[in-house]
């Protein structure tokens, strides 16, 4: 029996972003809903995309992403945010959304898909490694 394709849609308006907020909040607890929506709308004007995976009409996973090009990497799809609802983890939502993002990267002529992940996110790292993402560098930051 063939399973139905996941219901994955771009969040292009404030109402859809607000509906996804309970999932996004699990990854970005330093934001409140208003800050998230305002930042998302600002970033969308600069090419950032917001994508939601729905299960039975309920948002269960979220990705914020953009296409970039750098001398070091060429053209690539960069994932800013990737989160699945903690209540439905291990249901395949994260894998389905990541697979969808990989397909978008191919469609958009990217040579790779990349993301940064906080060092404390051990479970996320295990998932990324299972999905054949590899650790290729360290990310450094200076607060200003």
C-alpha positions in Angstrom: 0.0 0.0 0.0 1.4 3.4 -1.0 1.4 6.1 1.6 0.1 9.5 0.8 2.6 12.3 0.0 3.2 14.6 3.0 1.2 17.8 3.0 4.0 20.4 2.8 3.1 24.0 2.0 4.9 27.4 2.0 3.8 29.8 4.7 3.4 33.0 2.8 1.0 35.0 5.1 0.8 36.0 8.7 -2.1 33.6 9.5 -0.1 30.6 8.3 2.9 31.7 10.2 0.8 32.2 13.4 -0.6 28.7 12.9 2.9 27.3 12.8 4.1 29.3 15.9 3.4 26.5 18.5 5.9 24.3 16.6 8.4 27.1 15.9 8.3 28.1 19.6 9.8 24.8 20.5 13.0 25.7 18.6 13.0 29.4 19.2 11.7 30.0 22.8 13.6 33.3 23.0 10.9 34.8 20.6 7.3 35.4 21.2 4.7 35.0 18.5 4.6 38.7 17.5 8.4 38.8 17.2 8.5 35.6 15.1 5.8 36.9 12.7 7.5 40.3 12.3 10.9 38.7 11.7 9.5 36.1 9.3 7.7 38.8 7.2 10.9 40.9 7.1 13.0 38.0 6.1 10.6 36.8 3.5 11.0 40.2 1.7 14.7 39.2 1.5 14.1 35.7 0.0 13.7 33.6 3.1 11.1 30.9 2.8 8.9 29.3 5.5 7.6 25.8 5.0 5.1 23.8 7.1 4.4 20.1 7.1 0.8 19.3 8.1 -0.6 16.1 9.5 -4.4 15.9 9.4 -4.4 19.7 9.0 -2.3 20.4 12.0 1.2 21.9 11.7 3.7 19.3 12.8 7.1 20.5 11.4 8.5 23.8 10.2 11.5 24.9 8.1 12.8 28.3 7.5 15.3 28.3 4.6 17.0 30.3 1.9 19.2 29.8 -1.2 22.6 31.3 -0.9 25.9 31.4 -2.9 29.4 31.6 -1.4 32.8 31.2 -2.9 33.5 28.4 -0.5 30.3 26.4 -1.2 28.8 27.5 -4.5 25.0 27.6 -4.6 23.3 25.9 -1.7 20.1 25.7 0.3 20.7 26.8 3.9 18.2 25.8 6.6 17.9 28.4 9.2 15.2 26.6 11.2 14.1 22.9 11.2 11.8 21.6 14.0 9.2 19.0 14.5 6.5 19.1 17.1 7.9 17.3 20.2 4.5 15.6 20.7 4.8 13.8 17.4 8.6 13.2 17.1 9.6 9.9 15.5 6.5 10.0 13.3 8.5 10.7 10.2 7.7 14.4 9.9 11.2 15.6 10.2 12.5 13.2 7.6 9.7 14.0 5.2 10.4 17.8 5.5 14.1 17.3 5.2 13.6 15.1 2.1 11.3 17.8 0.6 14.0 20.4 1.3 16.7 18.3 -0.5 14.4 18.0 -3.5 13.9 21.8 -3.5 17.7 22.2 -3.4 18.0 20.0 -6.4 15.2 21.8 -8.2 16.9 25.2 -7.5 20.2 24.0 -8.9 22.0 23.9 -5.5 25.0 21.7 -5.0 24.3 21.1 -1.3 22.0 21.5 1.6 23.5 23.0 4.8 22.5 24.0 8.3 24.0 24.9 11.6 22.9 23.2 14.8 23.6 24.2 18.4 26.1 22.0 20.2 23.5 21.2 22.9 21.0 19.6 20.3 22.3 16.0 20.6 19.0 14.4 19.4 18.9 16.7 16.3 22.5 15.7 15.6 21.7 12.0 15.7 18.9 12.6 13.3 21.0 14.7 10.9 23.8 12.0 10.9 21.1 9.3 10.2 19.9 11.3 7.3 23.5 11.4 5.9 24.3 15.0 6.7 28.0 15.3 7.7 29.8 17.7 10.1 32.0 19.7 7.8 33.1 22.8 9.8 32.9 24.7 13.0 30.8 27.9 13.2 32.3 30.8 15.2 30.5 33.9 16.5 31.4 37.1 18.2 28.7 39.1 20.0 28.9 42.8 19.2 
